[in-house]
């Protein structure tokens, strides 16, 4: 149980850093196409990190099925 909570926190931290880096790249380097592509890729990675954290959180608190 503790391991899953740590995973959720880690994924959210990574997602937040990716989100900040992606927005910063788009804001500061909006005139350069490769930097824009990199920023969009970072935003996609951030969205994936938040989605994985949500899935992990849901698995942690889902009721267990008895077989």
C-alpha positions, 0 to 999 in steps of 0.5 A: 500500500505504501509503495503505490502511494509513493508511485502516485506521488512520484508520478505527479511530481514527474508530471508537474516538472514535465508540465512546467518544462513544456510550458516554459519551452513553448513560452520562451522558444515560441519562434523555434519550431523544434522547441515547440515540438519538444514542448508539445512532447513534454506536455504529452508526457505530463498528461501521461504521467498524470493519467498513470498516477490516476490509474495507480490511485484508482487501483489502490482504493478500488475494492478488492474482488474476492474470488 
